[in-house]
Amino acid sequence: VGTAVARDVVVTDTVPPGMSHASGNRSVQFNLGEIPPGGRKNVSIVLKANERGRHRNVAKADSSNAGNPSDDAVTVVQEKDANLVVNCPNRENVGQRGTTQFKVSNTGNINLTNVVITAKWPAQLQLVNAEGNPQQTGNQAVWRVPTLEAEGEKVFRMVFIGKAEGEHCVEISIATAEGITKRATCCTDWVGIPNLEITKTGPESAVLNSNVTYNIEVKNTGTATAKNVVITDNVPQGLRHESGNRAVRIPVGNLAPGASKRVSIEFKAVAKGRHCNQAVVAGDDLEAKRAEACTEVRAQDIQLQVRCPEETFLGKRAKTRVVIKNTGETPLAGVTLTAQWTDKLKIIELEGDPRVTGTRAVWQVGTMGAGEEKVFQATVISKHPGEHCIEFTANCTERITKTARCCTNWRGFPALLLEVIDTEDPLLLDEET
């Protein structure tokens, strides 16, 4: 700006603390040589803004004859940035609830606009609740924040239920109108827990010396495979297993979550009374579970008695008395009484209105309560000498059968006939006839 040539001009730019030059030097020099009067030379320096705030950049010109003027420029460095932090449990049980929390922070000193926050999760997770009322589509939720002020932050929580074992991750991403994007992922190891349940069913009552069958169902209601599952059935004193053992062991193996296994076990009722059969299920590192079913074992039987005369005469009427009795402790259903006789006998009368076909009669007795008895009588005659029998059979729905027979010896009898007549009549004195 003078009237003579400025000689040996050197410009030195001092780099402020909050900035840096590509050379790494804290000052940068430019050797401009001579500048004629009214002449101009321009130089540019590119610095990187490393810190936000006001930074004063000073430049100084030195020469051999024109003095050493200086000037500065102040630049306000603004920061636009965001931070995303996601937290979730390291380990959680399948079927339980786990919370994923994430925080979006504006770490700059200018507002961020149109902030879009997106959360994605796999199908193995079920979203139960999400703060901030996001828009949910499938396995994705979107929050929209119009303005996130400088140094402001937003915190959101999401509650998930793990539906399957394994490591499942929730991915959070943000994007702003200023072009800032961030992404973070948080993973939880969802661990399943096996849980065994056992149920046992059987008849409430059974007949002595009959077979009794119990059904056992084992189910894994947990969320992990139950390994080496074994059922142990403890045989009560009143029952007997064909093996003769007092405990029967039934291996089941591994049970996947939700899987079940049904088994049946049969015993013989060898004693009267109430007998409770208990089954225990256990597996590797699992609490044993128990279930029992009780059965009342009762006696069940029919008694059949028949009485008839041991001997009688041909042509005489003989009465046969039949008594059928339920000598057990339970009702008997479908009781029938059948009589069968030979053609040497003739039925005169049968009490109880049975159905007669030829030499066979059937009484439909029906149901007989415990201790109940029925009495029937048959009246027969015969014209054939010898022993003739009637056979009776009692049956019921419970497959109890009793048979009895009664025989009578039918015989003839001797008889004398004396007749007296007079050959001459009348007789005179001293005549004979």
C-alpha positions in Angstrom: 0.0 0.0 0.0 3.1 2.2 -0.1 4.9 4.1 -3.0 7.9 1.8 -3.3 8.5 -1.9 -3.8 8.1 -3.9 -0.7 11.0 -6.4 -0.6 11.5 -9.8 1.0 7.9 -10.2 2.1 7.1 -13.2 4.3 3.7 -14.0 5.7 3.4 -16.1 8.8 0.1 -17.7 9.9 -0.2 -18.8 13.5 -2.4 -21.8 13.9 -4.7 -21.3 16.9 -4.9 -24.1 19.6 -8.4 -25.3 18.5 -7.2 -25.9 14.9 -4.5 -27.8 13.1 -2.6 -27.7 9.8 -1.9 -30.7 7.6 1.8 -30.1 8.2 1.3 -30.5 11.9 3.2 -27.2 12.5 1.8 -24.6 14.8 2.7 -21.8 12.2 2.8 -21.8 8.4 5.0 -19.4 6.4 4.5 -18.1 2.8 7.5 -16.4 1.0 6.0 -13.8 -1.2 9.2 -12.0 -2.4 8.6 -8.4 -3.8 5.3 -6.6 -4.0 5.2 -3.4 -6.2 3.3 -0.3 -5.1 -0.4 -1.0 -5.3 0.4 -4.7 -5.9 -1.5 -7.6 -4.2 -0.7 -11.2 -3.5 -3.1 -13.7 -2.0 -2.4 -16.9 -0.2 -4.9 -19.4 1.3 -4.4 -21.7 4.3 -6.6 -24.6 5.2 -7.0 -25.5 8.8 -9.0 -28.2 10.5 -11.4 -27.2 13.2 -10.7 -29.6 16.0 -12.5 -27.9 18.9 -15.7 -26.0 19.0 -15.7 -22.4 20.2 -14.2 -19.0 19.1 -10.8 -19.4 17.4 -8.6 -16.3 16.6 -6.3 -16.9 13.6 -3.4 -14.3 13.4 -1.4 -13.6 10.2 1.7 -11.4 10.2 3.6 -10.0 7.2 7.3 -9.3 7.5 9.5 -7.5 5.0 13.0 -5.9 4.8 11.7 -2.4 4.1 7.9 -2.2 4.6 7.4 -3.0 8.2 5.5 -6.0 9.8 1.8 -5.5 9.8 -0.6 -8.2 11.2 -4.3 -9.0 11.1 -6.6 -11.7 12.5 -9.8 -13.5 11.8 -12.1 -15.0 14.3 -14.0 -18.2 13.5 -16.8 -19.6 15.6 -16.5 -23.4 15.3 -19.9 -25.1 15.9 -20.3 -28.9 16.5 -23.2 -30.9 15.1 -23.0 -34.4 16.4 -25.1 -37.0 18.2 -24.4 -39.9 20.4 -26.3 -43.2 20.7 -26.0 -45.5 23.8 -28.0 -48.7 24.1 -28.2 -50.9 27.2 -29.8 -54.3 27.6 -29.4 -57.3 29.9 -26.5 -59.6 29.1 -28.6 -62.7 30.1 -32.3 -63.3 30.4 -34.6 -66.2 30.7 -36.8 -67.2 27.8 -40.4 -66.4 28.6 -39.4 -63.6 30.9 -39.3 -59.8 30.3 -36.2 -57.9 29.4 -35.8 -54.2 29.0 -33.7 -52.5 26.3 -32.9 -48.8 27.0 -31.4 -46.4 24.6 -30.4 -42.7 24.9 -30.0 -40.3 22.0 -27.9 -37.3 22.9 -27.2 -34.1 20.9 -23.5 -33.6 21.7 -23.2 -30.6 19.5 -24.0 -26.9 20.1 -26.7 -26.6 17.4 -30.1 -28.1 17.3 -30.7 -31.3 15.3 -33.9 -31.5 13.4 -36.1 -34.3 12.0 -34.4 -36.9 14.1 -35.7 -40.4 13.1 -35.0 -43.2 15.5 -35.5 -46.8 14.2 -35.4 -50.0 16.3 -35.3 -53.5 14.7 -35.4 -56.8 16.4 -35.6 -60.5 15.3 -38.7 -62.7 15.3 -37.4 -64.5 18.4 -38.3 -61.4 20.4 -41.8 -60.2 21.2 -42.3 -56.5 21.9 -44.5 -56.0 24.9 -44.2 -52.2 25.5 -42.3 -49.3 24.0 -42.1 -45.8 25.5 -42.7 -42.8 23.3 -45.6 -44.2 21.3 -43.6 -45.2 18.2 -45.1 -46.4 14.9 -44.7 -50.1 14.8 -44.6 -52.3 11.7 -43.8 -55.9 12.1 -40.5 -56.2 13.9 -39.6 -52.5 13.6 -40.5 -49.4 15.5 -39.9 -45.8 14.4 -39.8 -42.6 16.6 -39.8 -39.1 15.1 -38.4 -36.2 17.1 -38.9 -32.8 15.3 -36.1 -31.0 17.2 -33.4 -32.3 19.5 -31.9 -29.2 21.1 -28.2 -28.6 21.6 -26.9 -30.8 24.4 -30.3 -32.3 24.8 -31.2 -36.0 25.0 -34.0 -38.4 24.7 -34.3 -41.7 26.6 -36.6 -44.6 25.5 -37.3 -48.0 26.9 -38.5 -51.2 25.1 -39.7 -54.3 26.9 -39.3 -57.6 25.1 -40.1 -61.2 25.9 -37.7 -63.8 24.6 -39.5 -66.6 22.7 -36.5 -68.9 21.9 -33.1 -69.6 23.2 -30.0 -67.9 21.8 -28.4 -64.5 21.4 -30.9 -62.1 20.0 -30.0 -58.5 19.2 -31.9 -55.2 19.1 -30.5 -52.7 16.6 -31.1 -48.9 17.1 -30.2 -46.3 14.4 -30.7 -42.6 14.2 -30.7 -40.2 11.3 -31.1 -36.4 11.3 -31.8 -33.7 8.6 -28.2 -32.5 9.2 -26.9 -35.8 7.8 -25.8 -37.3 11.1 -26.3 -41.1 11.4 -25.5 -43.4 14.2 -26.1 -47.1 14.7 -25.8 -49.3 17.8 -26.7 -52.9 18.6 -27.3 -54.5 22.0 -27.5 -58.3 22.4 -29.0 -60.5 25.1 -28.3 -64.1 25.6 -31.8 -65.6 26.2 -31.5 -68.8 28.2 -34.3 -71.4 28.4 -35.3 -73.1 31.6 -36.8 -76.6 31.4 -39.8 -77.4 33.7 -41.4 -80.7 34.1 -45.1 -81.3 35.0 -46.6 -84.7 35.6 -50.2 -85.9 35.8 -51.5 -89.4 36.7 -54.9 -90.8 36.2 -56.5 -94.2 37.1 -59.8 -95.8 38.0 -61.4 -94.7 41.2 -62.4 -98.3 42.0 -61.3 -101.7 40.9 -62.2 -105.3 41.7 -60.0 -107.6 43.7 -57.6 -109.7 41.5 -58.4 -107.6 38.4 -55.9 -105.6 36.4 -55.6 -101.8 37.1 -54.1 -99.5 34.5 -52.7 -96.0 35.3 -51.9 -93.4 32.7 -49.0 -91.0 33.3 -48.4 -87.9 31.2 -45.1 -85.9 31.5 -44.8 -82.5 29.8 -42.0 -80.0 29.5 -43.7 -76.6 30.2 -40.4 -74.8 30.2 -38.4 -73.1 27.5 -35.4 -75.4 27.2 -35.0 -79.1 26.6 -35.3 -81.3 29.6 -32.6 -84.0 29.4 -32.5 -87.6 30.5 -36.1 -87.6 31.9 -37.1 -90.7 33.9 -40.4 -91.7 35.4 -40.3 -93.8 38.6 -43.5 -95.5 39.6 -43.7 -96.6 43.3 -45.9 -99.6 43.6 -48.2 -99.6 46.7 -48.6 -102.8 48.8 -52.1 -103.6 47.5 -50.9 -103.7 43.9 -48.4 -105.9 42.1 -46.4 -105.3 38.9 -45.5 -108.2 36.6 -41.8 -107.5 37.2 -42.3 -108.1 41.0 -40.4 -104.8 41.7 -41.7 -102.3 44.2 -40.6 -99.4 41.9 -40.9 -99.4 38.1 -38.4 -97.2 36.2 -39.6 -95.8 32.8 -36.9 -93.9 30.8 -38.4 -91.0 28.7 -35.2 -89.4 27.3 -35.1 -85.8 26.2 -38.2 -83.6 26.1 -38.2 -80.5 24.0 -40.1 -77.3 25.2 -43.8 -78.0 24.9 -43.3 -81.7 24.2 -45.1 -84.4 26.3 -44.9 -88.1 26.8 -47.7 -90.5 27.8 -47.1 -93.9 29.2 -49.4 -96.6 30.7 -48.5 -99.0 33.5 -50.6 -102.0 34.6 -50.9 -103.6 38.0 -52.9 -106.4 39.5 -55.1 -105.6 42.5 -54.0 -108.1 45.1 -55.5 -106.7 48.3 -58.7 -104.9 49.3 -58.6 -101.3 50.4 -57.5 -97.8 49.2 -54.2 -97.9 47.4 -52.4 -94.8 46.1 -50.0 -95.2 43.3 -47.3 -92.4 43.1 -45.2 -91.5 40.1 -42.1 -89.3 40.2 -40.5 -87.6 37.2 -37.0 -86.1 37.2 -34.3 -85.1 34.8 -30.7 -83.7 34.7 -30.5 -80.8 37.3 -34.3 -80.6 37.5 -36.5 -80.6 40.5 -38.5 -83.9 40.9 -42.2 -83.6 40.4 -44.8 -86.1 41.8 -48.3 -87.1 41.0 -50.5 -89.9 42.4 -53.8 -91.6 41.7 -55.8 -93.6 44.3 -58.0 -96.6 43.7 -60.4 -98.3 46.0 -60.0 -102.1 45.5 -63.2 -104.0 46.4 -64.3 -107.6 46.4 -66.9 -108.6 43.8 -68.6 -111.9 43.7 -71.8 -113.8 43.2 -73.1 -116.7 45.4 -75.5 -119.2 43.8 -77.3 -121.8 46.0 -79.8 -124.4 44.8 -81.9 -126.7 47.0 -84.1 -129.6 45.8 -85.4 -132.9 47.2 -82.8 -135.7 47.0 -85.6 -138.2 46.2 -89.2 -138.2 45.3 -91.8 -140.3 43.5 -92.9 -140.3 39.9 -95.8 -138.1 39.4 -95.2 -136.1 42.5 -94.4 -132.3 42.3 -90.9 -131.3 43.5 -89.9 -127.8 44.3 -86.4 -126.4 43.6 -85.3 -123.2 45.4 -82.6 -121.0 43.9 -80.9 -118.2 45.8 -78.6 -115.7 43.9 -76.7 -113.2 46.1 -74.2 -110.4 45.5 -71.6 -111.2 48.1 -69.2 -108.4 47.0 -68.8 -104.8 48.0 -69.9 -103.2 44.7 -73.1 -103.4 42.7 -73.3 -106.0 39.9 -74.9 -105.0 36.6 -76.6 -107.1 34.0 -77.2 -110.1 36.2 -78.8 -113.1 34.5 -79.8 -116.5 35.8 -80.1 -119.5 33.4 -81.7 -122.9 34.1 -81.2 -125.9 31.9 -82.9 -129.3 32.5 -83.4 -132.6 30.7 -86.5 -133.7 28.7 -87.2 -136.2 31.5 -88.5 -133.4 33.6 -91.6 -131.3 33.1 -91.7 -127.7 34.4 -95.0 -127.0 36.1 -94.2 -123.5 37.4 -91.3 -121.0 37.3 -91.3 -117.9 39.6 -90.0 -114.6 38.3 -91.4 -114.8 34.8 -88.3 -116.0 32.9 -88.1 -116.5 29.2 -88.5 -120.2 28.5 -87.2 -121.9 25.3 -87.5 -125.6 25.2 -85.6 -127.0 28.2 -84.0 -123.7 29.0 -85.2 -120.7 31.1 -83.5 -117.3 31.5 -84.2 -114.7 34.2 -83.1 -111.1 33.6 -82.3 -110.1 37.2 -80.7 -106.8 36.3 -78.6 -104.8 38.8 -78.0 -106.2 42.3 -76.6 -104.0 45.0 -73.9 -105.2 47.4 -75.4 -107.8 49.8 -78.6 -108.1 47.8 -80.2 -111.5 47.1 -82.9 -112.8 44.9 -84.9 -116.0 45.4 -86.6 -118.0 42.6 -88.6 -121.3 42.8 -89.2 -123.9 40.1 -91.9 -126.7 40.4 -91.3 -129.8 38.3 -92.6 -133.4 37.9 -91.3 -136.5 36.2 -92.7 -139.7 34.8 -89.3 -141.2 34.2 -87.5 -143.1 36.9 -83.9 -142.2 37.6 -81.8 -139.2 38.6 -82.7 -136.0 36.8 -80.9 -132.7 37.3 -81.4 -129.0 36.8 -78.3 -126.9 36.2 -78.3 -123.1 37.1 -75.8 -120.5 35.9 -75.5 -116.9 37.2 -73.7 -114.3 35.0 -73.1 -110.5 35.2 -71.6 -107.7 33.2 -68.5 -107.9 35.3 -67.8 -111.4 33.9 -68.4 -113.2 37.1 -69.9 -116.7 36.5 -71.2 -119.2 39.0 -72.8 -122.6 38.3 -74.8 -124.9 40.6 -76.8 -128.0 39.9 -79.4 -129.9 41.9 -80.4 -133.5 41.2 -83.4 -135.5 42.4 -83.8 -139.3 42.2 -87.3 -140.1 40.8 -88.5 -143.6 41.6 -91.7 -145.7 41.3 -93.4 -147.4 44.4 -95.0 -150.9 45.1 -98.8 -151.3 45.6 -101.1 -154.2 46.4 -104.8 -154.5 45.3 -107.1 -156.9 47.3 -110.5 -157.7 45.9 -113.1 -160.0 47.7 -116.2 -161.4 45.9 -118.7 -164.0 46.8 -119.2 -166.7 44.1 -122.5 -168.0 45.4 -125.0 -165.9 47.1 -127.0 -166.4 49.2 -125.6 -169.4 51.1 -127.7 -171.8 53.1 -126.6 -173.3 56.3 -123.5 -175.5 56.0 -122.7 -174.2 52.4 -119.3 -172.9 51.4 -118.2 -170.4 48.9 
